[in-house]
Structure formats: structure tokens, C-alpha cells
Amino acid sequence: MYCGTQQTLHKNKGFSLLEVLVVLVIIAISVKMVSYTFDDAEAEELEKQALKVHTVINLASEFAVLNQIELGFHIDKNVLEFLVFDGEKWTVFDAEALYEPITFGKEYRVNLNIEDLAWSEDNLLEQSNWRELMGTSDEDSLLELKKLKVPQVLILSSGEVSAFQLSVELADRTTEEASYFIEGEFIAPVNLRVEPAS
């Protein structure tokens, strides 16, 4: 009896190769599930950010039409800021908390494109070349103008919007994540387009 117990103890000393493999598979699946959870959270935050910007730009357009004021926005260093024309110059638009500057975190890459857009040729604002109209021939005034914030995109009281494409994506984007494009063609509302992950 004593010898049999000793043999049983000797047999159960280590793990079999199959048991080790099963444990490794379980660990690998657990790690994968955790990384998918983080990826989903990042993708969800990206979508929320894009929807927020899209909604606020459209609300600003409605505000401009209803109140007969000229608005615009300017993006610099990952901060989108709304501006209003007071009759003489562009100033920060802080009439309501909704239009406070939108700061994109370091986890986002934001790019504003206002040049060479396929639909800009049909945009009346682009045909009138509003950027030149805002300039002046007086050199002192031109230097002063450069110090002021001037909108890169116009949102007019007529409902017109200057042509633009604003892309929002994750800074460390892989092929698994979508990109969001907010596009102004001619008249509000502006569009939101999603380019799915490849």
C-alpha cells in the first residue's frame, strides 16, 4: 500500500504538455479580449467626437440663419474655434456654451482641407474668392489682419457654407479603425461620411 502511494505521487509531479498548451490558449484568448475592449472603447470615443463636431457645426449654421449673423470656424493646434463677424472684424463666438472651442486630445489626428476639393468649383463662395475679399491693400491693415483670427470656413446667414473637408481619426490609426469626414459642399447641413476600416 505504501509503495503504491509513492508511485502515485511520483506520477503527478509535473504538468503534461497538453495542460500547458491549454493554459497558454486561455491566456492568449484573455489578452485578445482585453485588447478588443480597448480598441472598441477608442473607436466609440472617435465616433462620439466626430458626431459632436458634425452636430455643433450644423447647429452653428442654424444659429447663423435664425439670427442673421455671419459665423465661421478656425482650426489651429487641434482646437476648433467658432468666430463671429461683428461688422468690422472677426471675434471669438462665445454667445452660448455650446460653441465653446472644441479641443481634440493627442489621441486624435484632425485635418482641415479647403483646397482642391471636387465639389468646391460649384460653391458660389469659392467662385467669389471670399478670402481675397477679406484682404486689404493697405500694408498696415494687412499686418493687423494677420494678427487676428480669421475663419478658414465660413458659415453664412444665408445658409451657405464654404467648401471644406474635416477629417477626424485616431493618431495611432491602424487599418482596423474607421476615419470620419465632415464635409461642407455649398449649403447647410454639412455631411458626415465614414470611411470604414479596411
Beta strands, then each sheet from edge to edge (+ up, - down):
strand 1: 71-76
strand 2: 79-85
strand 3: 90-92
strand 4: 102-103
strand 5: 108-113
strand 6: 153-155
strand 7: 164-170
strand 8: 179-184
strand 9: 191-195
sheet 1: 3+ 2- 1+ 6-
sheet 2: 3+ 2- 4+
sheet 3: 5+ 7- 8+ 9-
end
